[in-house]
């Protein structure tokens, strides 16, 4: 929801939205947080997260090849950023990814577009590719990562699937930023009430909510959670 064109790759320059997120996160995270960002796009948010927590580690997931290349290009100089050309889900498999084009390349999803097609007719989905998925639980086991402090998921309707794939690792999380939907923008996506109930059942409370045009504007918004 708050992706923007990256103009300065060597500075963590924050717009109003990112500054608000940063101010919220600062007292919640340790000096050396483990951060997972999925849907890194061009690396816009990856950069400022890595710069404001230089003693932490940012793990950026981006399965779309072109965007993974851009994330790599823009963050290759950052020693505390690791990149993965993988999609997060609740199982390990190879799935179709629907690539967005036209006026926007940030709506790629492993779920088939549905109401997104009518809400945003200027965005086209004319290409599909096969991408690998992984669960955060398995990924953490493979990389010997014992905790995740902050999770940022902007993966177009698959956010709850990624959370369900964390297993007991969810218990280590201090804060989350999730994109949520009030409409079935993609087929099979869990809607806002279901996502909210799931995270609340695991000890999270809502810190902030932001929707595009009022509570139900265009069907998508950002949900900020903390323990």
N, C-alpha and C positions, 0 to 999 in steps of 0.2 A: 504493500500500500504506500510506503513512503520512499520507494526507490526513486532516485534522481540521477541524471547524467553526471558522471564523475568528471570534474574539471581540474582538480588539483590532487595528484596522486601522492605527493610528498608531504602533504599537510593533512591533519585530521579535521579540517574545517567542518564545523557543525552548523546545519541549518536549525531552525526553531524546533522541529520534531526531534532531531537527533540530540540536541542539547537537553531537551526534556527527558529523553530516555537515559542519557548519561547521568544527569542529576539524580534521577530515581535509582539508578544502579549503584552509584558510588558507595553509599552506606551499606549496601546489601552484599557486595562481593568482597572477597579477600584481596590482598595485594597481588596474589598470583592465581587468578581464577582460571579454571578450565572452561572455555566457551565453545559451544557448538552452534554454528550458523548453517542452516540448510536453505538453499535457494540463494546462493551468494551473488548471482547475477554478474555484474562487472567487478565485484569486490568493493563496492562503495562503502558498505557498512563494515566489511571485513577490515578495512584500513583503519577507520577510527577506533574500532574495538581494540585492534592490535596496538595502536599508538597510545591510547589512554590507559591501557593495562600492559605496559611493556614487560612486566615480569610474569604475565600470564601467557596462556596459549590459546590461539583461536584455531579451531578445526572447521574449515569451510567446505561444505558439500555443494556441488553443482554438477548434475548429470548431463546437461545440455552441452555438447562439445564446444560450440562457438563461445558460449558464456564461460565455460570452464577455462578455455584458453584466455579469455579476457581477465578472469579472476587471477589466473597464474601470472599473466603479463603485469598486472597492476600491483601484485603483492609479492613478487618473486624476491624483492629486496628485503622483505620482512622475515627475520629469523624466527619469530614466534607465531608464524602462520603456517598451517599445514593444509593442503588442498586434496580433495578426493573427488574423482569423477563418478560419483555414486549417488543414487537416490535413496532416501531413507523411507522405510516402511516397517510393517510388522512381520515380514517374512523375507527370506532370501530367495530371489528369483530373477528372471529376466522378463521385463514387462515392456509394453509399448509406452512411449512418451509422445504426447501430442505437442508439437512445436508451434508456438504462436508467431504470427508475422503480421504484415500490414503496418499498423500504427504502433505496435508494441511487441517486444520480444521477451517480456517478463511474465507471461501467463502460461508458460510451459507446464504441463502436468502429466502425471502417470494415470490420471483419471480422464475419461472422455468428456470433453466440453458439453454442457447441456444449456442451462439458462444463460451462461456466459455468451453464447452465440447471439442471443437476442438483446441482452443488456449492453453488450459492447460489439455491435455489428461491424465496426471498423477493424476489429482484430480477427484475423483469419487463422485457421488451423489446417493448413494444406499439406503438412508434412508429418510423418510419424517415423520414429526410430525405435530401436530396441536398446534399453538401458538396464544395467544391473542394479538391483536393490540390495540393501543390507540393513540389518537391525542395529540400533545403537548398542544393544547388549552384546552382540557378537563383535561389533567393531571395537568396543572397549576391551573385550577379552583379548582380541588379537593384538591390540596396541598397548595392552597392560595399563589402561587408564582407570583408576579406581573411583573417580568421581567426575561429575559435571556440575559446575556451579551455575551456569547460565545457558539457557537454550533459546535460540532465536529461530523460529520455523516460519518460513514464508514459502510454502511449497504447494500452493494452489489446491487446497482441498484435502491433502493427504496428511495434514498436521497430526490428527489424532492417531492415525496409523503409526506415524513415527514415534509418538509418545508411548503407544502400546508396545512398541518394539524395544523399549528401554528396560523392561523387566524391573528388577529391584534398584537399578541405577536411578530411577526416578526419585528415590528417597534421598538422594544426595543433592538434588537440584534446589537452589535457593530462589531463583527467579526465572520467569519465562516470558517471552514475547511471541505471541501466536497470531497469525492471520486467521480470522474466523469468518464464516458465512452464515447469513440468515436466509439465503436461498440456495437451491441446489445448482450452484454454478457449474459443478462437474458431477457426473453420474456417480452416485454412491458416496458422496462426501458426507461426513457427519456434520450436522448443522450446529450453530452456536449453542443452543440449549444443551445438546448432548456433550459437546466439548466442555462447556462450563461445569456441568454436573460431574464429569469424569475428573477434572482437575481439582474441584472442590473436595471430592471424596478422598483425595490424596493429600489434603492439607494445605492447598493453595487458596489464597483470597485475591480478589480483584483489586489491583492498585489503580489502573486506568483503563478506560475503553475509548476507542476512537472509531467512528464510522464516517464514511465519506459525506453523505448528505442526510443528516439526522440518523436515527437509530437503525433504520432499514434502508438507507440510501445505497443503491446499486448493489446491495447484497453482501458487501465485504467490509471488514473493519479489522482493527488491531486490538488485541487483548493483552494486557500487561498483568502478570501474576507474580505474587511473592508468598513465601511461607509466613 
